[in-house]
């Protein structure tokens, strides 16, 4: 299923091609650790000096987008990847490739 809105920045690097820098950094952490809390994310993103509420909001929005699964455990929310990194990248690349084939067939 092709999403209605699709972020694509060909000038970016890595996952930031398909999402914002903070989203990309948080997804990389979620894939690396398989289980992420806001505090754990802040610990690993220390150099970026993000506010607790910023990380909480971005993680929650990633869950709303279906990228993460959000579950309450005790007082904290635990975030887990909804799909693995390779599958995510393959799906995004296929959407871009299909779009280019559909709209610019002659150029390809």
Backbone as a ProteinNet text record, in pm:
[ID]
protein_1_A
[PRIMARY]
XXXXXXXXXXXXXXXXXXXXXXXXXXXXXXXXXXXXXXXXXXXXXXXXXXXXXXXXXXXXXXXXXXXXXXXXXXXXXXXXXXXXXXXXXXXXXXXXXXXXXXXXXXXX
[TERTIARY]
82.4	0	86.9	63.3	140.6	78.8	160.6	106.5	61.5	-37.4	-87.8	18.6	87.2	194.9	324.6	423.7	550	662.9	748.1	862.1	980.3	1042.6	1161.3	1251	1371.9	1469.7	1596.6	1613.7	1730.8	1862.4	1857.6	1980.7	2027	1941.9	1975.7	2062.5	2106.9	2188.2	2121.9	2140.9	2088.3	1936.6	1883.6	1738.8	1673.1	1750.4	1695.1	1643	1674.2	1616.1	1465.2	1421	1280.3	1207.7	1279.3	1217	1309	1261.6	1343.3	1463.4	1559.1	1683.1	1655.6	1568.8	1540.7	1466.8	1369.9	1299	1396.3	1486.9	1584.7	1673.7	1720.6	1807.3	1732.7	1606.4	1528.1	1494.9	1466.3	1439.7	1565.1	1679.8	1804.9	1825.6	1795.7	1807.1	1706.9	1585.2	1482.6	1524	1578.3	1622.5	1743.7	1834.1	1954.6	1921.6	1836.8	1810.1	1679.8	1596.2	1469.3	1365.5	1404.7	1315.4	1368.7	1283.2	1331.6	1235.3	1290.6	1212.5	1265.3	1193.7	1238.2	1373.4	1386.9	1512.9	1630.2	1607.7	1714.9	1753.7	1653	1680.8	1761.7	1722.5	1795.1	1939.9	1960.1	2095.9	2182.4	2129.3	2206.5	2215.7	2124.6	2126.3	2182.1	2260.5	2310.9	2374.6	2447.9	2518.4	2422.6	2303.3	2206.1	2131.4	2140.2	2077.9	1931.2	1854.2	1711.3	1636.3	1524.9	1441.2	1366.4	1337.9	1263.7	1131.4	1061.5	930.8	941.6	1051.1	1071.4	1084.5	1167.4	1187.6	1057.5	985.6	858.7	759.3	751.9	659.6	696.4	823.7	866.5	843.3	873.5	847.8	698	617.2	472.3	421.8	474.2	433.1	479.5	597.3	643	550.4	500.2	403.2	272.1	228.8	106	117.9	238.2	262.3	278.3	281.6	295.1	438.1	532.6	674.1	717	656.9	686.7	557.7	574.1	462.2	483.8	381.4	388.9	308.9	373.8	305.9	344.5	245.2	269.9	317.6	432	486.3	520.4	442.7	463.1	428.7	522.9	500.6	550.8	620.6	682.6	616.4	634.8	598.1	723	704.9	812.4	780.3	879.1	861.9	945.7	881.7	949.8	925.6	1021.2	999.6	882.8	801.4	687.6	732.5	843.1	899.3	1050	1120.2	1265.8	1321.6	1444.9	1510.3	1517.9	1559.6	1573.8	1440.2	1335.8	1203.5	1156.5	1178.5	1140.6	1209.4	1339.9	1416.3	1369.9	1352	1305.5	1171	1079	946.4	955.2	1034.9	1048.5	1114.6	1218	1286.3	1190.8	1110.4	1013.7	909.6	864.1	767.3	828	952.3	1019	1039.3	1087.2	1110.4	980.7	873.9	744.2	693.8	711.4	668.7	746.3	876.9	958.8	921	899	857.9	725.2	631.4	497.7	500	573.6	569.3	676.2	786.6	897.1	953.1	863.9	902.3	1001.8	979.9	1068.5	1210.5	1224	1356	1433.7	1361.3	1428.1	1467.1
-118.5	0	124.9	213.9	336.3	441.7	498.9	599.5	724.6	794	916.2	1024.6	1038.6	1135.3	1057.8	1107	1035.5	1136.5	1125.2	1215.2	1158.2	1241.8	1198	1318.3	1312.5	1420.3	1362	1372	1312.4	1376.3	1493.9	1559.8	1510.2	1439.4	1389.2	1263.6	1218.1	1096.1	992.2	865.7	757	759	719.9	715	851.5	957.5	1092.9	1122.6	1037.6	1050.6	1030	943.3	906.9	967.5	1034.1	1093.5	1202.2	1277.4	1382.3	1325.2	1411	1369.4	1305.3	1367.1	1313.2	1181.2	1172.9	1046.6	937.6	969.8	871.3	823.4	915.7	878.4	789	820.8	740	602.8	595.7	465.4	378.2	437.2	360.2	303.3	383.9	334.1	222.7	239.4	136.4	6.1	14.3	-107.6	-168.5	-86.1	-137.1	-206.3	-144.8	-196.1	-275.3	-272.3	-345.9	-302.7	-226.7	-180.3	-44.1	57.6	193	269.5	343.9	437	577	677.4	814.4	836.1	787.2	805	736.3	617.2	545.1	619.4	670.8	747.1	872.1	943.1	1064.7	1033	921.5	880.8	862.2	795.3	766.5	885.8	980.4	1099.7	1220.7	1196.9	1302.2	1418.4	1389.8	1494.6	1588.5	1541.7	1624.2	1718.3	1694.7	1779.9	1809.8	1704.9	1718.8	1721.4	1792.5	1797	1664.8	1628.9	1507.9	1508.1	1620.6	1628.2	1615.7	1661.4	1647.4	1500.9	1428.6	1286	1209.9	1242.2	1176.9	1200.4	1322.8	1356.6	1284.7	1282.4	1217.9	1067.7	1005.1	861.8	832.5	914.5	895.6	911.7	1008.3	1028.3	914	860	743.5	624.6	613.3	507.7	534.2	659.6	694.6	664.4	678.2	650.9	501.8	419.9	276.7	228.4	314.4	275.9	204.9	247	188.2	135.4	38	-12.1	43.3	106.9	172.9	92.9	58	-19.9	34.9	50.2	99.5	-15.9	5	-92.6	-16.5	-38.8	37.4	183.5	271.2	414.6	464.7	379.7	421.7	358.9	424.5	365	302.2	183	111.4	115.3	149	156.5	47.4	-25.3	-131.2	-107.8	-143.5	-127.7	-213.6	-157.9	-231.5	-321	-286.2	-369.8	-355.5	-451.5	-444.7	-342.8	-303.6	-196.9	-230.6	-351	-389.6	-383.9	-433.4	-430.3	-286.7	-201.1	-61.1	3.7	-15.7	45.8	-9.2	-140.7	-200.1	-142.9	-130	-76	68.1	149.4	290.1	302.5	224	228.1	184.4	82.9	36.1	143.5	216.8	324.2	430	467.8	568.1	514.8	391.8	332.6	321.7	276.3	265.4	401.6	501.6	636.9	687.6	665.4	710.8	636.4	506.6	428.9	478.3	504.9	548.3	687.1	779.7	917.9	959.6	885.5	924.5	805.2	723.7	601.2	627.7	731.8	762.4	795.7	858.7	897.6	777.8	674.1	555.3	463.2
0	0	0	-92	-102	-10.8	76.9	167.6	93	148.4	85.9	88.5	200.2	212.4	221.4	151.6	149.8	154	253.3	268.3	191.4	111.2	37.6	16.1	68	52.7	-7.2	-138.4	-203	-161.7	-100.2	-55.4	81.4	152.3	286.1	275.7	391.6	396.3	485.7	451.9	532.7	540.4	655.1	673.4	663.6	680.9	672.5	531.7	435.4	301.8	311	400.6	411.7	532	620.1	739.9	793.4	889.7	949.9	1024.5	1054.4	1122.3	1258.4	1337.6	1471.1	1460.8	1369.6	1348.6	1307.5	1216.4	1168.6	1283.2	1365.2	1477.8	1576.8	1604.2	1697.5	1640.3	1511.9	1450.8	1452.9	1426	1431.6	1571.7	1674.6	1812	1839.3	1793.4	1814.2	1747.3	1627.2	1559	1628.6	1678.1	1742.8	1875.7	1956.7	2091.2	2102.4	2000.7	1993	2095.7	2194.3	2299.6	2343.7	2335.7	2359.9	2449.9	2543.3	2624.6	2594.1	2638.4	2617.2	2685.7	2807.5	2881.6	2812.3	2763.1	2693.6	2566.1	2493.9	2371.8	2404.2	2509.3	2548.6	2584.9	2654.6	2691.2	2566.5	2465.5	2344.6	2249.7	2262.3	2176.9	2250.9	2354.3	2441.9	2366.2	2261.1	2186	2113.3	2084.5	2013.5	2107.5	2236.3	2338.4	2309.9	2294	2269.9	2402.5	2405.5	2524.9	2540.5	2664.8	2694.7	2618.9	2621.4	2556.4	2404.8	2347.2	2203.1	2165.5	2238.7	2211.7	2234.1	2341.5	2370.6	2256.3	2207.7	2099.2	1971	1935.8	1810.8	1818.2	1931.5	1946.2	1934.1	1996.6	1990.5	1847.1	1775.1	1635.2	1545.9	1573.2	1497.5	1523	1645.2	1675.9	1602.1	1599.1	1527.2	1377.3	1322.9	1181.2	1152.5	1258	1239.8	1230.9	1259	1254	1383.3	1494.3	1624.2	1686.6	1774.4	1854.7	1995.1	2048.5	2179.1	2280.9	2393.6	2497	2634.2	2718.7	2854.8	2941.9	3006	3101.2	3228.2	3332	3455.2	3431.2	3460.9	3441.9	3306.9	3235	3109.3	2987.7	2875.4	2748	2688.9	2634.5	2566.1	2417.1	2338	2193.4	2128.2	2038.4	1962.7	1814.2	1730	1584.9	1537.4	1451	1395	1279.5	1215.1	1109.1	1112.2	1054.4	1062.3	962.1	988.6	911.2	762.5	729.9	588.8	516	580.1	517.4	496.2	596	584.1	464.1	453.4	344	209.5	199.8	73.8	32.1	127.1	95.2	46.9	112.7	72.7	-64.1	-88.3	-218.1	-329	-301.6	-402.8	-433.6	-334.1	-356.8	-447.8	-420.6	-503.7	-645.4	-656.8	-788.8	-868.7	-804.8	-873.3	-919	-835.8	-871.2	-992.4	-992.8	-1105.9	-1233.5	-1223.6	-1340.5	-1395.6	-1305.5	-1346	-1410.9	-1353.5	-1396.6	-1496.3	-1502.9	-1589.3	-1666.3	-1717.1	-1786.6	-1899.3	-1976.9	-2090	-2045.1	-1931.4	-1882	-1828.8	-1789.8	-1736.6	-1850.5
[MASK]
++++++++++++++++++++++++++++++++++++++++++++++++++++++++++++++++++++++++++++++++++++++++++++++++++++++++++++

